[in-house]
Amino acid sequence: MLITRTDRTVPITVFARVSVSPPVAFSVIAPIDLSLVFKADRFFPGVSHIEGQHDAWDRAGVVREPHFTDGSHVTERLTEYTAPHGFAYELTGFTNVLNGLAQGVRGEFSFLPDGTGTNIRWTYEFLPRRGRAWVLRGPFKPLWQRYMQRALHRMADVAEAHR
């Protein structure tokens, strides 16, 4: 387990509401093509493709390697999968600037009923390297939060298309 309850982490959370039910939102977003939603911007690369995924992204233990548009990559491991409520994953082994800032990340999606639709909550929890928490909490956080929100809006658009 990457993060324990005693670790001091830097969490960043974003939300989106969609008009589809939690089971529909979950079934669309959990296996979504990351290259469709993680687009490069001024500060961060997009996802170009995935390597090493030999099984469906539908149970804890599945591993894949997202590759980014700047040539870097990361290892992603699905740690929880509870359809249609949520899933969680860990990112480790960054080969870009994030390697100098964080030992890894725990990501978590929750799909909560909201009337006839769904409130999607997505949290990235960074485990900072020694002496780097101030960078993650300070100048990095608002930039990453905007990047996440844009990606989540793209995911929501894909989910909405399944009405």
C-alpha positions as CSV (number, residue, x, y, z in Angstrom):
1,M,0.0,0.0,0.0
2,L,1.5,3.3,-1.1
3,I,-0.3,5.6,1.4
4,T,-1.1,4.8,5.0
5,R,-3.3,6.7,7.4
6,T,-0.3,8.3,9.1
7,D,1.2,9.7,5.9
8,R,0.9,13.5,5.3
9,T,-0.4,13.7,1.8
10,V,-1.6,16.5,-0.5
11,P,-5.1,15.7,-1.7
12,I,-6.7,17.5,-4.7
13,T,-10.4,16.8,-5.4
14,V,-12.7,17.8,-8.3
15,F,-16.4,17.1,-8.9
16,A,-18.7,16.8,-11.9
17,R,-22.4,16.1,-12.2
18,V,-23.9,14.0,-15.0
19,S,-27.5,13.2,-15.8
20,V,-26.8,9.4,-16.2
21,S,-27.1,6.9,-13.3
22,P,-24.1,5.9,-11.2
23,P,-23.9,2.4,-12.9
24,V,-23.8,4.1,-16.3
25,A,-21.3,6.7,-15.3
26,F,-19.1,4.1,-13.6
27,S,-19.2,1.7,-16.6
28,V,-18.2,4.5,-19.0
29,I,-15.5,6.2,-16.8
30,A,-13.7,3.2,-15.2
31,P,-12.4,1.8,-18.5
32,I,-12.2,5.1,-20.4
33,D,-9.5,5.6,-23.0
34,L,-7.1,8.0,-21.1
35,S,-5.9,9.6,-24.3
36,L,-9.4,11.0,-24.9
37,V,-9.5,12.9,-21.7
38,F,-5.9,13.7,-20.6
39,K,-4.9,16.4,-23.1
40,A,-1.6,18.3,-23.0
41,D,-1.8,21.9,-21.8
42,R,0.8,24.6,-21.0
43,F,2.0,22.8,-17.9
44,F,1.3,19.1,-18.2
45,P,1.6,16.5,-20.9
46,G,-1.4,14.5,-22.2
47,V,-1.7,10.7,-22.3
48,S,-0.6,9.4,-25.7
49,H,-1.2,5.7,-25.2
50,I,-1.3,2.8,-22.7
51,E,1.2,-0.2,-22.7
52,G,1.3,-3.4,-20.7
53,Q,-2.4,-3.8,-19.9
54,H,-3.1,-7.4,-20.5
55,D,-6.4,-7.7,-18.6
56,A,-9.6,-5.7,-18.5
57,W,-9.5,-2.7,-16.2
58,D,-12.1,-4.3,-13.9
59,R,-10.5,-5.7,-10.7
60,A,-7.9,-4.9,-8.2
61,G,-4.4,-5.9,-9.2
62,V,-4.5,-5.0,-12.9
63,V,-1.5,-3.0,-14.0
64,R,-0.9,-0.7,-17.0
65,E,1.6,1.9,-18.1
66,P,0.2,5.2,-19.3
67,H,2.7,7.0,-21.6
68,F,2.6,10.8,-21.9
69,T,3.0,13.1,-24.9
70,D,6.4,14.3,-23.5
71,G,7.8,10.7,-23.7
72,S,7.5,10.0,-20.0
73,H,5.4,7.2,-18.4
74,V,4.1,5.9,-15.1
75,T,3.0,2.6,-13.6
76,E,-0.7,2.5,-12.7
77,R,-2.2,-0.3,-10.5
78,L,-5.9,-0.7,-9.8
79,T,-6.2,-1.2,-6.1
80,E,-10.0,-1.2,-5.6
81,Y,-12.9,-1.8,-7.9
82,T,-16.4,-1.8,-6.4
83,A,-18.9,-1.4,-9.3
84,P,-20.9,0.9,-9.6
85,H,-19.7,2.8,-6.5
86,G,-16.1,3.6,-7.2
87,F,-12.5,2.5,-7.9
88,A,-9.0,3.5,-6.8
89,Y,-5.6,3.2,-8.2
90,E,-1.9,4.0,-7.4
91,L,0.6,5.7,-9.7
92,T,4.3,5.1,-9.1
93,G,7.5,5.3,-10.9
94,F,6.9,8.6,-12.7
95,T,9.7,9.3,-15.3
96,N,8.8,13.0,-15.5
97,V,9.1,15.9,-13.1
98,L,6.5,14.4,-10.8
99,N,9.1,11.8,-9.7
100,G,11.0,14.6,-8.0
101,L,7.9,15.9,-6.2
102,A,6.0,12.7,-5.1
103,Q,6.7,9.1,-4.2
104,G,3.4,8.3,-5.8
105,V,-0.3,9.1,-6.1
106,R,-3.5,7.4,-4.9
107,G,-6.4,8.2,-7.2
108,E,-10.0,7.5,-6.3
109,F,-13.3,7.9,-8.1
110,S,-16.7,7.8,-6.3
111,F,-20.0,7.8,-8.1
112,L,-22.7,9.1,-5.9
113,P,-26.5,9.2,-6.7
114,D,-27.7,12.8,-7.3
115,G,-31.4,12.7,-8.0
116,T,-31.7,10.8,-11.3
117,G,-28.0,11.5,-12.1
118,T,-24.6,11.1,-10.6
119,N,-22.1,13.3,-8.7
120,I,-18.6,12.1,-9.6
121,R,-15.9,12.8,-7.1
122,W,-12.3,12.3,-8.1
123,T,-9.4,12.7,-5.7
124,Y,-5.6,12.6,-6.4
125,E,-3.7,12.2,-3.2
126,F,0.0,12.9,-3.6
127,L,2.5,11.4,-1.3
128,P,5.2,14.1,-1.3
129,R,8.9,13.4,-1.3
130,R,10.8,14.9,1.7
131,G,10.8,18.6,1.5
132,R,8.5,18.8,-1.5
133,A,5.1,19.1,0.1
134,W,5.2,22.9,0.0
135,V,5.6,22.8,-3.8
136,L,2.6,20.4,-4.2
137,R,0.5,22.4,-1.7
138,G,1.5,25.8,-3.2
139,P,2.2,26.6,-6.8
140,F,1.4,23.1,-8.1
141,K,-2.0,22.5,-6.6
142,P,-4.1,25.1,-8.5
143,L,-2.5,24.1,-11.8
144,W,-3.1,20.4,-11.3
145,Q,-6.6,21.0,-10.0
146,R,-7.5,22.8,-13.3
147,Y,-5.9,20.0,-15.3
148,M,-8.0,17.4,-13.4
149,Q,-11.2,19.4,-13.8
150,R,-10.8,19.7,-17.5
151,A,-10.1,15.9,-17.8
152,L,-13.2,15.2,-15.6
153,H,-15.4,17.4,-17.8
154,R,-14.2,15.4,-20.8
155,M,-15.1,12.2,-18.9
156,A,-18.5,13.6,-18.0
157,D,-19.1,14.5,-21.7
158,V,-18.4,10.9,-22.7
159,A,-20.7,9.6,-19.9
160,E,-23.5,12.0,-21.0
161,A,-23.3,10.6,-24.5
162,H,-24.7,7.3,-23.0
163,R,-28.0,8.8,-22.1
